[in-house]
Amino acid sequence: MCCRAAAAAAPDTQELIDDLIHAARAGDVEDIREAFAAGAPIDGRDGNGTTALMMAAANGHREALSALLGAGAGVNAVNSS
């Protein structure tokens, strides 16, 4: 019973991806690392096909880019638009 409640409280994959992309958009390296630790997939995409790496690059966040690239983010991804 306790394990089922813990599983219900765990964030789903899309929520983790959204957290990672939000952190990348803000350039928040600590939150990027926390998202990875929570299980966010490095190349997860939002509804538009945007990755965290794209967001960090679009907003000029060099440290966030470095953290994402160091974690193995794919550099050849393209989004839906």
C-alpha positions in Angstrom: 0.0 0.0 0.0 2.8 2.5 0.9 4.6 1.7 -2.3 1.6 2.3 -4.5 1.1 5.7 -2.9 4.8 6.5 -3.5 4.5 5.5 -7.1 1.4 7.7 -7.5 3.4 10.7 -6.1 6.3 10.2 -8.5 6.4 12.6 -11.4 5.7 11.2 -14.8 8.2 11.3 -17.6 6.7 14.3 -19.4 6.6 16.3 -16.2 10.4 15.5 -15.8 11.0 16.6 -19.4 9.1 19.8 -18.8 11.1 20.6 -15.7 14.3 20.0 -17.6 13.3 22.2 -20.5 12.1 24.9 -18.1 15.5 24.8 -16.3 17.3 25.0 -19.6 15.2 28.0 -20.7 16.1 29.7 -17.5 19.8 28.7 -17.6 19.5 27.1 -14.2 22.3 24.5 -14.1 21.4 23.3 -10.6 17.8 22.6 -11.7 19.1 20.8 -14.8 21.2 18.5 -12.7 18.3 17.9 -10.4 16.1 17.0 -13.3 18.7 14.5 -14.5 18.9 13.0 -10.9 15.1 12.6 -10.9 15.2 10.7 -14.1 14.5 13.2 -16.9 15.6 11.9 -20.3 18.4 14.1 -21.7 16.8 14.3 -25.1 13.2 14.4 -24.0 10.9 16.7 -26.0 8.0 19.0 -25.3 4.8 19.1 -27.4 6.6 21.1 -30.1 9.5 18.7 -30.3 11.8 21.1 -28.5 14.6 19.7 -26.3 16.4 21.2 -23.3 19.5 21.8 -25.5 17.5 23.8 -28.0 16.1 25.9 -25.2 19.4 26.6 -23.6 20.9 27.5 -27.0 18.0 29.7 -28.0 18.4 31.7 -24.8 22.2 31.9 -24.8 22.8 30.0 -21.6 26.4 28.7 -22.1 26.7 27.0 -18.7 23.4 25.2 -19.3 24.6 24.2 -22.8 27.8 22.8 -21.3 25.9 20.8 -18.7 23.5 19.4 -21.3 26.3 18.5 -23.7 28.4 17.0 -21.0 25.4 14.8 -20.1 25.2 13.6 -23.7 22.5 15.7 -25.2 22.0 15.1 -28.9 23.1 18.0 -31.1 21.2 17.0 -34.3 17.7 17.1 -33.0 15.1 19.3 -34.9 11.7 20.4 -33.6 8.3 20.3 -35.2 8.4 23.9 -36.6 
